Amino acid sequence: MLPRRSIVSLGHVISKKLSTNATKPKTGVIMVNMGGPERVDQVHDYLHKIMTDRDMIQLPIAQDRLGAWIAKRRTPEVQKKYAEIGGGSPILKWTKLQGKLMCEMLDNQSPETGPHKPYVAFRYVEPFAQDAFAEVEKDGIEHAIIFSQYPQYSCATSGSSFNEIYRLFKRRAPPNGMKLTVIDRWPTHPLLAKCFADNIRKELEQIPENKRRDAIILFSAHSLPLKAVNRGDAYPSEVGATVHQVMQELNFSHPYQLVWQSKVGPLPWLGPMTDEAIKGYVKQGKKTMIVVPIAFVNEHIETLHELDIEYCKDLAKEVGVEIIRRVSAPNDHPLFIQALADIVKSHIKNKVPVSAKFLNRCPHCTNANCINSKKWYSEVCSF
């Protein structure tokens, strides 16, 4: 018979082991996004990674050298913009908070697949995919869900992030025994639409009643080069689907228009551009507007600077807009957190490891990364 002290000590070890097992994460949710520099001194590296990524931008010649030159040339201007919004992007802060709240909700709603743990995998700034998956492997996750934080799929954003994860595991095998599945898009999720609609209503309520009915809702999304649209990129149609879903929630109560922002370079891009649309409506005598960042799930440079400062402040004053209000990104809105949790829960319940749409390439795709990447996901993803 063991002495009492040994029994107490053994009991402590067993208790500690059971406690560790109880808190060990079982399902990992890898939240994939472009990311943004938290500090001004990270801007150059961030731009360099974007401009030399052929999945994101296809420069006509010498992508590495020309992309590096463009990044260096644009750095001071972009650094100034980040300084004007507080010195850096809040996208990591928001993504971490969204992941924490989502996993807390999943632990309550789906304890059989928990504990759940969020991981962040940014494309152009830390934490990168390799950082996220190193942590996933260290935690011994049983089921890793790659969850795109771009609601609408584009080859330039979602596609580049998924291709980067493929390249990571091309160099080394995924952890043994870990299931890998993919959530690649969710443009028409009902709770996403309800979240946007709720935020729009809040801004409409701030407009005087005699002006409110005539307010035009401008849904603004990052544009794409027309050559990408003509190649077959699904992004424009999926953004349009989100807009329609949101307006259904609002009972089509106001005039609305889908517009596009953030054009870079001389090539033709998808329009009308947000700034040109604002000018055009003012010329028509329509001077009350609501601007909605419909393709962004958290605040960053394109909402805080381009929309807030360049358009809603400077441009609006210049062209004579009377009232213009910008709707918040979903951020930590309770309906948005519910949407994230429901998307993950439904994905697990439906047991479709990777969607047929994701595995299908654009009709005019010539990108070898996509060919190899989609083949890899079709082979490794399973429940």
N, C-alpha and C positions, 0 to 999 in steps of 0.2 A: 504494500500500500504506500502511495506517495505521501511524503510529509505535507502538512497543510500549506507551507510556504510555496512548495512546488505546484500544488493544485491551484493556488491563487495565481501564481505566475503563468501557468499553462492556460488558465481561464482568460487571463488578460491577453495572451497571444491570440487565442481563438477569437475572442471578442474583437480585437483589432483587425484580424484578417477578415472576419465577417463584415465589419464596418467598411473596410477598404473595398471588398467585392460589391457591397451595396451601392457605393458611390462611383465605382468604375464605370465610365461611359460605355454604352453599348452601341448607340447609333450616333454617328458623327455627321453633321450637316456642314458641308464646305460651301460657304457663301462666296460666290465668284463675282467679281466686279472689276472695273478698270482701275479704280483707286485714284488717289490724288495726293500730291506732296503736302505733308504736314508742315514743312518749313520751306522758306524761300530758297535756301541753299540746295534743296532737292529738285528744284524745277528743271535744271538743265538735264540731269540724268533721266528724269521723267519724260521730257520732250524727246530726248535722244532715243529712248526705247520706243516711243510711239512712231517717230519718223523713220525708224529703221525696221519697223515691223511690216512685212509685206502683206500680212493678213489684214492689217489695219489700213495701210496706204500703199498704193502701188505707184511709185515714182517711175518716170519713163526710162531713166538710165541710172546706173551706179547707185543703187538704193543706199548702201552703207555710207558712201562718201557724201552724196547729195543730201541724204537724210540728216547726217551729222552736221552739215553746213547749215541747213534750215533750222535745226534745233538750236545751234549756237547763236544764229542770227535773231531768233525769236525769244531767246531766254530773257533778256532785260525787260522787254515789253510784258511778258507773261509774269515775271517776278513782280513787276509793279502792280499788276492786277491782284496777285495773291496778297501783296502787302496791304492793298486797299480793302480786303475782306478779312483782315485780322492776322495775316502772315502765313496762312496755310489753309488747306482743305479740311473740312470737318467730316469727310466721308468715312474715315476709319472709325471715328467716335460714334457716328450714327450706325454703321454696320455692326459694330460690336454690341451696341445697345439693342438693336433689332434682333441680333442672334441670341442674346441673353434672354430677352423677353419671349421670343419664339420658343426657345427650348424649355423655359419654365412652363409655358402653356402646354407644350407637348408632353412634358413629364406628368402633368395633371390629366391630360386627355387621353394619352396613350402610354400608360405605365408599362405595358407589356413590351414595348420597344425601347424603353428608357433604361437608364438615364440617357438623355440626349445632350450632346455638347456641340456648340457652334465653333467653326473655324473660319478664318478669313483668308481668301486667296485672291490677292490683287494681281493685275496683269503688268502694271508698269511701275509699281512702287511697293515697298515692303508693307505687309508680309506677302511674299510671293507664293505661288502654288507649292513650290518645293518646301517652303517653311510650314505651310499648312499640313502637307502630307507627312512631313517629318514628325509633326506633333501627333497626327492621327496614328501613325505607326507606333510611336512611343506609348500612346494611350491604349493600344491593343484594341482598337475599334473593330467591332464585328461587321457593321454595315456602314459604309461611307456613301452619303448622298451628295453628289455634286449639284448644287442648287444655284442656277444662274440668277443673279439679282438684276438682270436686264429683263423686264417683263416681256418685251418684244424682241424677237431674235433678229440679229444682224450678223452676217459673216464677219464684219469688221470689228465687232465688239464681242458678242457671245462666241462666235466662231473662233476668233483669235484666242480667247481664254481656254476654250475646250481643246484647241490644237496645242496650246502650251502644256496642258496637263498630259496630253498624249506624248509629247516630246519628252516630258519628264520621265514617264514610265517606259518610253522606248529605250532609255539608257539603263533602266533597272526595272525589275519585275515588281508588280504591286505586292503588298504584304500578303503572305500566305494566309488563306482562310478568310480573308476579308471580302465581303460582298461589295460590289461597286455598282451604283445605279445613277441615273441622270434625270434632273428636271431642267429642261432646256428652255422653256418659255411658258408664260401664263398671262397672255394679254387680255383675256376676257374673264378672268376670275371675278365672280360677283362681288366679293368683298373688296377687291381692288377698286372696282367701279364705285362702290358705296363710299369708300374712303375719299376718293377724289371728289365725288358729288358733295359729301359733307363739308369738305374744305372750301369748295366753290360757294356753297350756300352761306358759309360764314363770311366770306368776302362780299358777297352780294348784299348781305344785311348791313354792311358798312357804307353802302352807297345810298344817298338820299332817295326816298321812295319815288319822287317824281322823275328820277334819272334811271332807276334800277331796271325797269322793264326794257329799256332800250339798250342796256349794256350788251356789248358783243363779247362772247367768250372766245378767246384765242388760245387754242391748244397748241403749245409750242414743243417741238421735238428736235433733237439733233438731226440735221440733214445728212444726205448721202450723195456722193457723186452719181450723176445719171448713168454712167457706165456700170456702176454696181447695181442700180435698179434694173437696168436692161439685161444684166446677167442673170437676174432672177431672184435677187435678195428679197426675202419675205418681209423685211422690216416695215416698209411703207404700208402694206396692207394690214399688218398686225397693229401698228399704231392707230390706223383708221378704225380698226375693230374696237380698240380700247375707247377711243373717242365716242363711238356710237353707243357703247355700253354705258358710258358715263352720262351721255345725254338722255338715254332711256331712263336712268335713275332720276334725272331732273325733269322728266316728262317733256323734254324738248321745249323747255320754258323760255329759252332765249336764243337769239341768232348766234351761230357759232361757226368757227373756221379752223381747220387744221393748217398750221403754218410751221416753218422750219427755220432752225437757227444754226449758228456755229460753222458756217461755210468757211473753208480754207482753200486758198489757191485759185488759179484762174479758170479751171475747168468748169463746165456747167454742172450745177447741183440741183437737187430736188427743191422746188419752190411751191408757193411763194414764201420768201424769207420773212421772218417775224418783223424785222424793222421796216421792210418795205410794205408789209401789210398794215402796220400801224399808220404809216404815211398815207397809204391809199385810202384807209377808212376816214382819216381826218379830212382828206380832200372831198369825200362824199358827205361830210358834215356829221359823221359819227364819231363822237369824242368821249364816250364812256366805255371803258374796256376792262375785262378781267383776263389776266394772262395765267395759263395753267401749264406747268412743266410736266407734260403728260407721259414722258418716257424716262423720267428720273425718279428714283425712290428715296433719295435723300439729298440734302442741300450740298452743293459744291460750287465750283467756279462758274459753271454755266447758269446757275440760278442766282447766286449771290452777287456776281459781277455782271455777266452779260444781260440777264433779265432785269435785275434790280437797279443796277447803276447805269448801264449803257442804254437800255430801252425805257424802263419805267420812270427813270429820273431824267437823264440827259436828253434823250430823244423826245420823250413826251413833252418836256418843256420847250424844246426847239420847234416842234411842229404844232403845238397848241392843243394837246390832249387836255381835256378838262378833268377827267377822273380816270385813273388807271391803277388797278390793284393786282398784286401778284399772289396767286394761291400758293400756299406752302407745299413742299414735297411731302410725301407720306410720313417720312421720319418715324416717330414712335406713336403715331396715331393708333388707338386701340383696334380700330377696324383693320388697319394694315397688319398689325401683329397677328390678329386672328386669321387674316388671309395667308400669311406666311406659314403659320402652324397648320392650317387646313390643307394647303398645297402639299406639304410634307406628309401629313397624315393620309391624305387621299392617295398619294404616290405609293406609300407603303401598302395600303389596303388593296389597291388595284393591281399591284405586282407586275407592272410593265416597266422593265428595267431601263429601257431607252426607247423614245418614241420613234415611230416609223418616219415621221416628218424630219426629225433630227438626222436620221441616217440617210435621207434622200438629199442628194446634192442639187444645187441650182442647175437649171438646164444648160447653161453655158459656162459651168465651172471649169477652170483650167488649173486650179490650185492643187498641187501635189500634196500639200499638207492636209487639205480636206479629204482627199481620196484615202490617204493612209490613216488619218485620224478616225474617220467614220468606220472604216473597216476594223480598226482596233477596238473601238467602243462596241461594235456589234459582237465581237468575240469575247470581250472580258465582262461585259455588264450582265448581271443575272441576280435573281432573288434566291 
